[in-house]
Amino acid sequence: MSLHQTNLTTLQLRAIDAAHHMHPFTDTKGLNAEGARVIVKALGVHLWDSEGNKIIDGMSGLWNVNIGYGREEIIEAVAQQMRELPFYNTFFKTTHLPAIELSRLLAEVTPPQFQRVFFTGSGSESNDTIIRMVRHYWAAQDRPGKSTIIARKNGYHGSTMGGASLGGMKPMHAQGGLPIPGIVHIAQPYWYGEGGDQSPEEFGLWAARELERKIDELGADTIAAFMAEPLQGAGGVIIPPSTYWPEIQRICRERDILLVSDEVICGFGRTGEWFGCEYFGYEPDIMAIAKGISSGYLPIGGVMVNEKVAQVIADAGDFNHGYTYSGHPVAAAAAIANIKILRDEKIVERVKTDIGPYMQKQWLALGEHPMVGEARMVGLVGALELTPNKQARASWPVETGTVGLITRDYSFQNGLVMRATRDTMIIAPPLVISHEEVDELIGKARKTLDQAWAEVKLRGYV
Ligand SMILES: *Cc1c(COP(=O)(O)O)cnc(C)c1O
């Protein structure tokens, strides 16, 4: 009998979970003492837990449920594909209809330089693929020395050995012997936290030129690629100053370095453009995609490759790389149905011209709250920097993350999922959120800030 057919209480479900389930990115002891929240269903932008609480999902699951929950078109497409062909591979001179259709659809919705895709099962697998691909690209042109990849501190590129090495998260590097060799990290364009007295524009140029200094220090003939997120998601929704990306593109072009955009969060409409590179105005050679490609209904990812790179890879013979589930037919069917909804219902355009500006106006107004040092938002992804002193952009006189967690807990109690990264609150709701739901979300966020502010004053943190 499955748990669906039982009448176990929440406490019993938590006990089973605590006994057998190891959670990702989790302090197991702490969680098991507290008990996990059991999510039982979802529709549109709302979740329900096993206690019957209705929660607005301000994070789109894990930044991925772009079209919201419960879309019958995807469910139908998946069921039909399951019956017709639940699995076949694409390794040995075979292909199938969903892989064919999805590759063409991706060529249509991505920037024009991208006509080809290599399928993976996730964002991490996409970035691991990119490590091998860019090194192979240079080696195939008799330049095997061009192998180092430059990425950024506090970037996030996944959790596999390659992905976590490309990422610049210290707590991740501290476990498992990372980063792997051949990956180096430069400064992030985090003006609020690290810009000091410089203007955002000056600081953006400085941060971009860190790439130039690193390439020149190591020698361009040792560097394969630069990889970055258009805006950093997991790192705290860090939106680079306008001067940053044009300068990065200039540096990569002048020094013959491949430019790789990790679009796992920004892709498929999050910024109000289809891809983050279009929002920030640069043209990558390679893009990692996942998350919003299927709105999370099934796991799938991919690597978009421009013609320059694709030609070299093709001319070099076998590319000895692939995953059993590269182009999985059922996951591909989910992605096709999802992308068609995004396209046919003009959901990305709606983020740019309607719901994005509507939410940004209210979100940025939260910046006037005494506890908020900066409110920022692009498309439907934003952050609030929590501070005891707005003018000084000061940090809290307690361990980093304490106030973020206090605020996150109030938010959950109020029926809103906001995420805390350090002492930064993050929001990234489904792109289909309505005006009324934005009002509801903002009302809950404001109430949460008031409660958290009262508590930090009571605790003497201000
Ligand atoms: C989530 C994420 C990844 C990793 O994707 P997974 O599907 O979790 O492997 C990679 N890059 C970015 C920018 C992400 O946000």
Ligand as a Chemical Component Dictionary entry (heavy atoms), coordinates in Angstrom:
data_LIG
# 
_chem_comp.id                   LIG 
_chem_comp.type                 NON-POLYMER 
_chem_comp.pdbx_formal_charge   0 
_chem_comp.three_letter_code    LIG 
# 
loop_
_chem_comp_atom.comp_id 
_chem_comp_atom.atom_id 
_chem_comp_atom.alt_atom_id 
_chem_comp_atom.type_symbol 
_chem_comp_atom.charge 
_chem_comp_atom.model_Cartn_x 
_chem_comp_atom.model_Cartn_y 
_chem_comp_atom.model_Cartn_z 
_chem_comp_atom.pdbx_ordinal 
LIG C1 C1 C 0 20.317 24.796 -10.054 1  
LIG C2 C2 C 0 21.492 25.260 -10.836 2  
LIG C3 C3 C 0 22.388 24.366 -11.404 3  
LIG C4 C4 C 0 22.323 22.887 -11.133 4  
LIG O1 O1 O 0 21.205 22.303 -11.695 5  
LIG P1 P1 P 0 20.735 20.857 -11.134 6  
LIG O2 O2 O 0 19.577 20.546 -12.048 7  
LIG O3 O3 O 0 20.367 21.033 -9.708  8  
LIG O4 O4 O 0 21.850 19.918 -11.326 9  
LIG C5 C5 C 0 23.382 24.862 -12.213 10 
LIG N1 N1 N 0 23.498 26.163 -12.443 11 
LIG C6 C6 C 0 22.657 27.073 -11.907 12 
LIG C7 C7 C 0 22.827 28.511 -12.219 13 
LIG C8 C8 C 0 21.636 26.648 -11.067 14 
LIG O5 O5 O 0 20.835 27.526 -10.487 15 
# 
loop_
_chem_comp_bond.comp_id 
_chem_comp_bond.atom_id_1 
_chem_comp_bond.atom_id_2 
_chem_comp_bond.value_order 
_chem_comp_bond.pdbx_ordinal 
LIG C1 C2 SING 1  
LIG C2 C3 SING 2  
LIG C2 C8 DOUB 3  
LIG C3 C4 SING 4  
LIG C3 C5 DOUB 5  
LIG C4 O1 SING 6  
LIG O1 P1 SING 7  
LIG P1 O2 DOUB 8  
LIG P1 O3 SING 9  
LIG P1 O4 SING 10 
LIG C5 N1 SING 11 
LIG N1 C6 DOUB 12 
LIG C6 C7 SING 13 
LIG C6 C8 SING 14 
LIG C8 O5 SING 15 
# 
